[in-house]
Amino acid sequence: MERKPVPYSKTVFVCTNIRDGGRVACGNPGRGGAELCEALKVAVKKLGLKGKVRVARSGCLDLCEKGPNLFIYPEGEWRSGVAEKDVPEIVKLLES
């Protein structure tokens, strides 16, 4: 195993988990988790932050009913009920 420093200054973990059987999940159709993740990736690239900020799909973050959820590392910033309209505000956090 090779140990290295984190290659990004910030990482955004966006829940895109899908659950079957009608259980609520951030990535289920109509919930917006996957769309949010893609919108953040586009915004990061557009602002020239690619290579500095990583937007990553995440499995369940365990607050499904409050989602879509995301977590920004290393800040420890947690957001719930996030929608694509919130991307500009989130990107401001990533630029600082």
CNS distance restraints for C-alpha pairs under 8 A (distance, minus, plus):
assign (resid   7 and name CA) (resid  52 and name CA) 7.71 0.50 0.50
assign (resid   8 and name CA) (resid  51 and name CA) 6.62 0.50 0.50
assign (resid   8 and name CA) (resid  52 and name CA) 4.85 0.50 0.50
assign (resid   8 and name CA) (resid  53 and name CA) 5.56 0.50 0.50
assign (resid   8 and name CA) (resid  54 and name CA) 6.49 0.50 0.50
assign (resid   9 and name CA) (resid  52 and name CA) 5.50 0.50 0.50
assign (resid   9 and name CA) (resid  53 and name CA) 6.02 0.50 0.50
assign (resid   9 and name CA) (resid  74 and name CA) 7.96 0.50 0.50
assign (resid  10 and name CA) (resid  52 and name CA) 6.84 0.50 0.50
assign (resid  10 and name CA) (resid  53 and name CA) 4.91 0.50 0.50
assign (resid  10 and name CA) (resid  54 and name CA) 6.43 0.50 0.50
assign (resid  10 and name CA) (resid  72 and name CA) 6.85 0.50 0.50
assign (resid  10 and name CA) (resid  73 and name CA) 5.54 0.50 0.50
assign (resid  10 and name CA) (resid  74 and name CA) 6.24 0.50 0.50
assign (resid  10 and name CA) (resid  75 and name CA) 7.95 0.50 0.50
assign (resid  10 and name CA) (resid  94 and name CA) 6.99 0.50 0.50
assign (resid  11 and name CA) (resid  53 and name CA) 5.64 0.50 0.50
assign (resid  11 and name CA) (resid  54 and name CA) 4.64 0.50 0.50
assign (resid  11 and name CA) (resid  55 and name CA) 5.82 0.50 0.50
assign (resid  11 and name CA) (resid  56 and name CA) 7.16 0.50 0.50
assign (resid  11 and name CA) (resid  72 and name CA) 5.73 0.50 0.50
assign (resid  11 and name CA) (resid  73 and name CA) 5.12 0.50 0.50
assign (resid  11 and name CA) (resid  74 and name CA) 7.31 0.50 0.50
assign (resid  12 and name CA) (resid  53 and name CA) 7.65 0.50 0.50
assign (resid  12 and name CA) (resid  54 and name CA) 6.18 0.50 0.50
assign (resid  12 and name CA) (resid  55 and name CA) 4.72 0.50 0.50
assign (resid  12 and name CA) (resid  56 and name CA) 6.03 0.50 0.50
assign (resid  12 and name CA) (resid  70 and name CA) 6.72 0.50 0.50
assign (resid  12 and name CA) (resid  71 and name CA) 5.69 0.50 0.50
assign (resid  12 and name CA) (resid  72 and name CA) 4.51 0.50 0.50
assign (resid  12 and name CA) (resid  73 and name CA) 6.35 0.50 0.50
assign (resid  13 and name CA) (resid  55 and name CA) 6.19 0.50 0.50
assign (resid  13 and name CA) (resid  56 and name CA) 5.00 0.50 0.50
assign (resid  13 and name CA) (resid  57 and name CA) 5.84 0.50 0.50
assign (resid  13 and name CA) (resid  58 and name CA) 5.43 0.50 0.50
assign (resid  13 and name CA) (resid  70 and name CA) 5.45 0.50 0.50
assign (resid  13 and name CA) (resid  71 and name CA) 5.19 0.50 0.50
assign (resid  13 and name CA) (resid  72 and name CA) 6.40 0.50 0.50
assign (resid  13 and name CA) (resid  73 and name CA) 7.91 0.50 0.50
assign (resid  14 and name CA) (resid  33 and name CA) 6.91 0.50 0.50
assign (resid  14 and name CA) (resid  36 and name CA) 7.70 0.50 0.50
assign (resid  14 and name CA) (resid  37 and name CA) 5.88 0.50 0.50
assign (resid  14 and name CA) (resid  55 and name CA) 7.30 0.50 0.50
assign (resid  14 and name CA) (resid  56 and name CA) 6.18 0.50 0.50
assign (resid  14 and name CA) (resid  57 and name CA) 5.09 0.50 0.50
assign (resid  14 and name CA) (resid  58 and name CA) 5.27 0.50 0.50
assign (resid  14 and name CA) (resid  68 and name CA) 7.73 0.50 0.50
assign (resid  14 and name CA) (resid  69 and name CA) 6.26 0.50 0.50
assign (resid  14 and name CA) (resid  70 and name CA) 4.43 0.50 0.50
assign (resid  14 and name CA) (resid  71 and name CA) 6.70 0.50 0.50
assign (resid  15 and name CA) (resid  26 and name CA) 5.96 0.50 0.50
assign (resid  15 and name CA) (resid  27 and name CA) 6.81 0.50 0.50
assign (resid  15 and name CA) (resid  33 and name CA) 6.00 0.50 0.50
assign (resid  15 and name CA) (resid  34 and name CA) 7.75 0.50 0.50
assign (resid  15 and name CA) (resid  57 and name CA) 5.99 0.50 0.50
assign (resid  15 and name CA) (resid  58 and name CA) 4.52 0.50 0.50
assign (resid  15 and name CA) (resid  59 and name CA) 5.55 0.50 0.50
assign (resid  15 and name CA) (resid  60 and name CA) 5.86 0.50 0.50
assign (resid  15 and name CA) (resid  61 and name CA) 6.32 0.50 0.50
assign (resid  15 and name CA) (resid  68 and name CA) 6.50 0.50 0.50
assign (resid  15 and name CA) (resid  69 and name CA) 5.72 0.50 0.50
assign (resid  15 and name CA) (resid  70 and name CA) 6.08 0.50 0.50
assign (resid  16 and name CA) (resid  25 and name CA) 7.90 0.50 0.50
assign (resid  16 and name CA) (resid  26 and name CA) 5.57 0.50 0.50
assign (resid  16 and name CA) (resid  27 and name CA) 4.10 0.50 0.50
assign (resid  16 and name CA) (resid  28 and name CA) 7.79 0.50 0.50
assign (resid  16 and name CA) (resid  33 and name CA) 4.90 0.50 0.50
assign (resid  16 and name CA) (resid  34 and name CA) 5.25 0.50 0.50
assign (resid  16 and name CA) (resid  37 and name CA) 7.71 0.50 0.50
assign (resid  16 and name CA) (resid  57 and name CA) 5.93 0.50 0.50
assign (resid  16 and name CA) (resid  58 and name CA) 5.88 0.50 0.50
assign (resid  16 and name CA) (resid  59 and name CA) 6.17 0.50 0.50
assign (resid  16 and name CA) (resid  60 and name CA) 7.35 0.50 0.50
assign (resid  16 and name CA) (resid  68 and name CA) 7.92 0.50 0.50
assign (resid  17 and name CA) (resid  25 and name CA) 6.07 0.50 0.50
assign (resid  17 and name CA) (resid  26 and name CA) 5.82 0.50 0.50
assign (resid  17 and name CA) (resid  27 and name CA) 4.78 0.50 0.50
assign (resid  17 and name CA) (resid  28 and name CA) 7.23 0.50 0.50
assign (resid  17 and name CA) (resid  33 and name CA) 7.84 0.50 0.50
assign (resid  17 and name CA) (resid  58 and name CA) 6.98 0.50 0.50
assign (resid  17 and name CA) (resid  59 and name CA) 4.97 0.50 0.50
assign (resid  17 and name CA) (resid  60 and name CA) 5.31 0.50 0.50
assign (resid  18 and name CA) (resid  25 and name CA) 5.61 0.50 0.50
assign (resid  18 and name CA) (resid  26 and name CA) 6.81 0.50 0.50
assign (resid  18 and name CA) (resid  27 and name CA) 4.82 0.50 0.50
assign (resid  18 and name CA) (resid  28 and name CA) 5.00 0.50 0.50
assign (resid  19 and name CA) (resid  23 and name CA) 5.80 0.50 0.50
assign (resid  19 and name CA) (resid  24 and name CA) 6.84 0.50 0.50
assign (resid  19 and name CA) (resid  25 and name CA) 5.86 0.50 0.50
assign (resid  19 and name CA) (resid  27 and name CA) 7.94 0.50 0.50
assign (resid  19 and name CA) (resid  28 and name CA) 6.71 0.50 0.50
assign (resid  24 and name CA) (resid  28 and name CA) 7.15 0.50 0.50
assign (resid  24 and name CA) (resid  64 and name CA) 6.04 0.50 0.50
assign (resid  24 and name CA) (resid  65 and name CA) 6.19 0.50 0.50
assign (resid  25 and name CA) (resid  31 and name CA) 7.33 0.50 0.50
assign (resid  25 and name CA) (resid  60 and name CA) 7.84 0.50 0.50
assign (resid  25 and name CA) (resid  64 and name CA) 4.97 0.50 0.50
assign (resid  25 and name CA) (resid  65 and name CA) 7.04 0.50 0.50
assign (resid  25 and name CA) (resid  67 and name CA) 7.30 0.50 0.50
assign (resid  25 and name CA) (resid  68 and name CA) 7.80 0.50 0.50
assign (resid  26 and name CA) (resid  31 and name CA) 5.55 0.50 0.50
assign (resid  26 and name CA) (resid  32 and name CA) 6.62 0.50 0.50
assign (resid  26 and name CA) (resid  33 and name CA) 4.95 0.50 0.50
assign (resid  26 and name CA) (resid  34 and name CA) 7.96 0.50 0.50
assign (resid  26 and name CA) (resid  60 and name CA) 7.94 0.50 0.50
assign (resid  26 and name CA) (resid  64 and name CA) 5.97 0.50 0.50
assign (resid  26 and name CA) (resid  67 and name CA) 5.32 0.50 0.50
assign (resid  26 and name CA) (resid  68 and name CA) 4.56 0.50 0.50
assign (resid  26 and name CA) (resid  69 and name CA) 6.96 0.50 0.50
assign (resid  27 and name CA) (resid  31 and name CA) 6.06 0.50 0.50
assign (resid  27 and name CA) (resid  32 and name CA) 6.25 0.50 0.50
assign (resid  27 and name CA) (resid  33 and name CA) 4.58 0.50 0.50
assign (resid  27 and name CA) (resid  34 and name CA) 5.65 0.50 0.50
assign (resid  27 and name CA) (resid  68 and name CA) 7.53 0.50 0.50
assign (resid  28 and name CA) (resid  32 and name CA) 7.43 0.50 0.50
assign (resid  28 and name CA) (resid  33 and name CA) 7.57 0.50 0.50
assign (resid  31 and name CA) (resid  67 and name CA) 7.64 0.50 0.50
assign (resid  31 and name CA) (resid  68 and name CA) 6.75 0.50 0.50
assign (resid  32 and name CA) (resid  36 and name CA) 5.91 0.50 0.50
assign (resid  32 and name CA) (resid  68 and name CA) 6.60 0.50 0.50
assign (resid  32 and name CA) (resid  83 and name CA) 6.85 0.50 0.50
assign (resid  32 and name CA) (resid  84 and name CA) 7.90 0.50 0.50
assign (resid  33 and name CA) (resid  37 and name CA) 6.25 0.50 0.50
assign (resid  33 and name CA) (resid  67 and name CA) 7.79 0.50 0.50
assign (resid  33 and name CA) (resid  68 and name CA) 5.24 0.50 0.50
assign (resid  33 and name CA) (resid  69 and name CA) 7.61 0.50 0.50
assign (resid  34 and name CA) (resid  38 and name CA) 6.34 0.50 0.50
assign (resid  34 and name CA) (resid  57 and name CA) 7.90 0.50 0.50
assign (resid  35 and name CA) (resid  39 and name CA) 6.13 0.50 0.50
assign (resid  35 and name CA) (resid  84 and name CA) 7.34 0.50 0.50
assign (resid  36 and name CA) (resid  40 and name CA) 6.19 0.50 0.50
assign (resid  36 and name CA) (resid  82 and name CA) 7.79 0.50 0.50
assign (resid  36 and name CA) (resid  83 and name CA) 6.36 0.50 0.50
assign (resid  36 and name CA) (resid  84 and name CA) 5.31 0.50 0.50
assign (resid  36 and name CA) (resid  87 and name CA) 7.77 0.50 0.50
assign (resid  37 and name CA) (resid  41 and name CA) 6.29 0.50 0.50
assign (resid  37 and name CA) (resid  55 and name CA) 7.01 0.50 0.50
assign (resid  37 and name CA) (resid  56 and name CA) 7.39 0.50 0.50
assign (resid  37 and name CA) (resid  57 and name CA) 6.73 0.50 0.50
assign (resid  38 and name CA) (resid  42 and name CA) 6.27 0.50 0.50
assign (resid  39 and name CA) (resid  43 and name CA) 6.21 0.50 0.50
assign (resid  39 and name CA) (resid  84 and name CA) 6.65 0.50 0.50
assign (resid  39 and name CA) (resid  87 and name CA) 7.17 0.50 0.50
assign (resid  40 and name CA) (resid  44 and name CA) 6.06 0.50 0.50
assign (resid  40 and name CA) (resid  55 and name CA) 6.85 0.50 0.50
assign (resid  40 and name CA) (resid  87 and name CA) 6.25 0.50 0.50
assign (resid  40 and name CA) (resid  91 and name CA) 7.62 0.50 0.50
assign (resid  41 and name CA) (resid  45 and name CA) 6.24 0.50 0.50
assign (resid  41 and name CA) (resid  54 and name CA) 7.99 0.50 0.50
assign (resid  41 and name CA) (resid  55 and name CA) 5.86 0.50 0.50
assign (resid  42 and name CA) (resid  46 and name CA) 6.04 0.50 0.50
assign (resid  43 and name CA) (resid  47 and name CA) 6.18 0.50 0.50
assign (resid  43 and name CA) (resid  87 and name CA) 7.69 0.50 0.50
assign (resid  43 and name CA) (resid  91 and name CA) 7.26 0.50 0.50
assign (resid  44 and name CA) (resid  48 and name CA) 6.41 0.50 0.50
assign (resid  44 and name CA) (resid  49 and name CA) 5.15 0.50 0.50
assign (resid  44 and name CA) (resid  50 and name CA) 5.90 0.50 0.50
assign (resid  44 and name CA) (resid  53 and name CA) 7.10 0.50 0.50
assign (resid  44 and name CA) (resid  91 and name CA) 7.21 0.50 0.50
assign (resid  45 and name CA) (resid  49 and name CA) 5.77 0.50 0.50
assign (resid  45 and name CA) (resid  50 and name CA) 5.08 0.50 0.50
assign (resid  49 and name CA) (resid  53 and name CA) 5.66 0.50 0.50
assign (resid  49 and name CA) (resid  95 and name CA) 7.81 0.50 0.50
assign (resid  50 and name CA) (resid  54 and name CA) 6.91 0.50 0.50
assign (resid  53 and name CA) (resid  94 and name CA) 7.23 0.50 0.50
assign (resid  60 and name CA) (resid  64 and name CA) 7.50 0.50 0.50
assign (resid  61 and name CA) (resid  69 and name CA) 7.04 0.50 0.50
assign (resid  61 and name CA) (resid  70 and name CA) 7.91 0.50 0.50
assign (resid  63 and name CA) (resid  67 and name CA) 6.47 0.50 0.50
assign (resid  63 and name CA) (resid  69 and name CA) 7.30 0.50 0.50
assign (resid  64 and name CA) (resid  68 and name CA) 7.15 0.50 0.50
assign (resid  64 and name CA) (resid  69 and name CA) 7.65 0.50 0.50
assign (resid  66 and name CA) (resid  80 and name CA) 5.67 0.50 0.50
assign (resid  66 and name CA) (resid  81 and name CA) 5.52 0.50 0.50
assign (resid  67 and name CA) (resid  80 and name CA) 5.14 0.50 0.50
assign (resid  67 and name CA) (resid  81 and name CA) 4.60 0.50 0.50
assign (resid  67 and name CA) (resid  82 and name CA) 6.70 0.50 0.50
assign (resid  68 and name CA) (resid  80 and name CA) 5.84 0.50 0.50
assign (resid  68 and name CA) (resid  81 and name CA) 5.14 0.50 0.50
assign (resid  68 and name CA) (resid  82 and name CA) 5.40 0.50 0.50
assign (resid  68 and name CA) (resid  83 and name CA) 7.33 0.50 0.50
assign (resid  69 and name CA) (resid  78 and name CA) 7.45 0.50 0.50
assign (resid  69 and name CA) (resid  79 and name CA) 5.65 0.50 0.50
assign (resid  69 and name CA) (resid  80 and name CA) 4.41 0.50 0.50
assign (resid  69 and name CA) (resid  81 and name CA) 6.28 0.50 0.50
assign (resid  69 and name CA) (resid  82 and name CA) 6.32 0.50 0.50
assign (resid  70 and name CA) (resid  78 and name CA) 5.94 0.50 0.50
assign (resid  70 and name CA) (resid  79 and name CA) 5.37 0.50 0.50
assign (resid  70 and name CA) (resid  80 and name CA) 6.64 0.50 0.50
assign (resid  70 and name CA) (resid  82 and name CA) 7.70 0.50 0.50
assign (resid  71 and name CA) (resid  76 and name CA) 6.76 0.50 0.50
assign (resid  71 and name CA) (resid  77 and name CA) 5.74 0.50 0.50
assign (resid  71 and name CA) (resid  78 and name CA) 4.59 0.50 0.50
assign (resid  71 and name CA) (resid  79 and name CA) 6.45 0.50 0.50
assign (resid  72 and name CA) (resid  76 and name CA) 5.73 0.50 0.50
assign (resid  72 and name CA) (resid  77 and name CA) 5.06 0.50 0.50
assign (resid  72 and name CA) (resid  78 and name CA) 6.47 0.50 0.50
assign (resid  73 and name CA) (resid  77 and name CA) 7.12 0.50 0.50
assign (resid  82 and name CA) (resid  86 and name CA) 6.32 0.50 0.50
assign (resid  83 and name CA) (resid  87 and name CA) 7.36 0.50 0.50
assign (resid  86 and name CA) (resid  90 and name CA) 6.37 0.50 0.50
assign (resid  87 and name CA) (resid  91 and name CA) 6.01 0.50 0.50
assign (resid  88 and name CA) (resid  92 and name CA) 6.39 0.50 0.50
assign (resid  89 and name CA) (resid  93 and name CA) 6.85 0.50 0.50
assign (resid  90 and name CA) (resid  94 and name CA) 6.60 0.50 0.50
assign (resid  91 and name CA) (resid  95 and name CA) 6.24 0.50 0.50
assign (resid  92 and name CA) (resid  96 and name CA) 6.62 0.50 0.50
